[in-house]
Amino acid sequence: MPKDAIRDLFDSVTPNASIVLQTEREIKNMLNRKNEKRFIPIRAAAIAIAACLVLTGTALAALNASGILARLFPNGNVSEKAKENIVVNAAQAKNNGITLNMDEYLIDQNTMHLGWTVSSSRDKDVFYTTAYELVYTNPADQILAENSIGGHYGSHSSIDIGNDMMVHLSKAAPAYSSFTDYGYNGSLTSAIQAKVIVRAYETDYEIAEIVQVMDLYEPDSDIVKKLEKEKKVAIDALHRSTIAGYSAFIEARDKHLRDGMDIDEASERALVESGVFREVAYVEAAVTIEPGQAPVARYSLAEPMNFELPGKTVILKTLTLDSASTIIEYDVLTSSDASGILKDGLYYILFDQDGNPLTADYGIGMEGGETEPAPDGRRTWNIVHSGNPIPEDVTAITFVPKGTLERMEMESSNNYFLRIKESTDANACFTVNLTE
């Protein structure tokens, strides 16, 4: 998959420009960063969710975890397999008034979901950062994870994780929940050790309020300059904060970067060396997740399926409907002069057997890019969809090409998709029967 792979989660909200700027900066950092560690660091996963926000404008309020099952089954129709296999309260660690509880985890054939809560019983307000490490027992699983990273299979985390983001805890709001979801291009063969790391800090700076925490990343903005000059730390309505735009933080961090320090460690040290914070607690907790706990997927494509359609060939390579995820991958072969997946609508949206759109309701994201040409010279585009579990009462999935029909202002996703379906020739679509 090329580095300019793109994602479209079909959300109607327009993202704020500050999110775009911050994400561009973080992606550049990631691409220029050398990481020789034998685990997948949380910062990389955090960039994936930031990139998701750029293209989707996902409502920020939804990113404070409300539980794995609530997140995967927003309509309340939780599958029995998911209920049976979720593990709760697997571990807990405490230090100096800060508690880290590993609330729950769930694994299926292609995804791992982990949720935790940080709480404080300290007298003073605290700010904390979060990171996680996923350590794989089998080297082959490590390679699988590395080849799956970047969001291709639904890898993302709550926005409070990574990117120099902090969470504010107080007597009025003493706890905060977070999550990560990690998707794999295949099934794991051995255990994962999932470790969450929390560093808590206190400050003598005054606490202020801000509407958009992303505005705090801009070092030259009047807002950030004023806050730093007045010795204030700002928080948004969801208790998130950062001093990533403060000149003292940038100076301290960049000094370590010039000395060759990893950007995550440099940023953590800069929180204290900036003079804004002092560290009061370090807490880590880990769980061992056995892939053998994962139930067999309710539907998995036995072998690739080819569909000859007007002007193109679609090779459906993966269609897995699991207890905690949906994974779909296909190649689109075309001789057209298409310049991009989004612009030319080369991807497909999903409908059930009754014509109800599935893409938006089940958070089915899309990511893809152009790959090597087909043997006959046609251009080839590889596309991956991933998202929440599709209900068991869905017995067939119809793939309808997105095309180039424009969305009307303020039009809902489902209404837009229904208009696309109504305007599309049935011969350009294909259906997979899940009961065969």
Beta strands, then each sheet from edge to edge (+ up, - down):
strand 1: 6-7
strand 2: 40-41
strand 3: 87-95
strand 4: 98-107
strand 5: 111-120
strand 6: 126-136
strand 7: 156-157
strand 8: 166-169
strand 9: 175-183
strand 10: 192-202
strand 11: 206-209
strand 12: 232-235
strand 13: 240-241
strand 14: 278-289
strand 15: 299-300
strand 16: 305-309
strand 17: 312-321
strand 18: 326-334
strand 19: 348-351
strand 20: 365-370
strand 21: 379-387
strand 22: 396-401
strand 23: 430-433
sheet 1: 1+ 20- 21+ 18- 17+ 15-
sheet 2: 1+ 20- 21+ 18- 17+ 16-
sheet 3: 2+ 6- 8+ 13-
sheet 4: 2+ 6- 10+ 14-
sheet 5: 3+ 4- 5+ 9- 7+
sheet 6: 11+ 12+
sheet 7: 19+ 22- 23+
end
